[in-house]
């Protein structure tokens, strides 16, 4: 059997997010999942180092890389549609599960169990799943910040809505990120390249 799993996963780079909004810079699902992996890994390390947690940072990063893999079959359904009501959310969850099963069929049978935990969302503990969801939300928030910084008001309401959701999350790791990292996403490259005083 020809192994088509990785070529299929690589199709994430052709799926653009934020389809209902004007974007000054398109964001692919592959770009999003990579950014989410960086943040999830960072938050896990922060949690372990500063807050006495025992996250598996490496597993979290891999889970983040695959958390939107089903979109190679479904495309990126905009959030207002996906969560229009409970019925729509439940139907979309079923569609995601079916897409996950289809992706699994692209792997040899003896590799499927290794990937199933990432594609069906069971690889992580409840606490780690929360970190992944926070990372996903932070990626969306940072995207809004970048768009607004270029003068694109299309993302202003999304920025406000996501900001309110972030305010309601109780997480030491999230607070650390907001206090120590978020502002730097608005800095120009020359400022970022200058060595910070820590």
TAWOTA-V645181 format. One line per field, one symbol per residue. ss: DSSP state (h for helix, s for strand, l for the rest). A space follows every 10 residues. Layout:
ss: ???
This chain:
ss: llllhhhhhh hhhhlsllll lllllllshh hhhhhhhhhh hhhhhhhhhh llllllhhhh hhhhhhllll hhhhllllhh hhlllhhhhh hhhhhhhhhh hhhhllllhh hhhhhhhhhl lllllhhhhh hhhhhhhhhh hhhhhhhhhl llhhhhhhhh hhhhhhhlll lhhhhhhhhh lhhhhhllhh hhhlllll
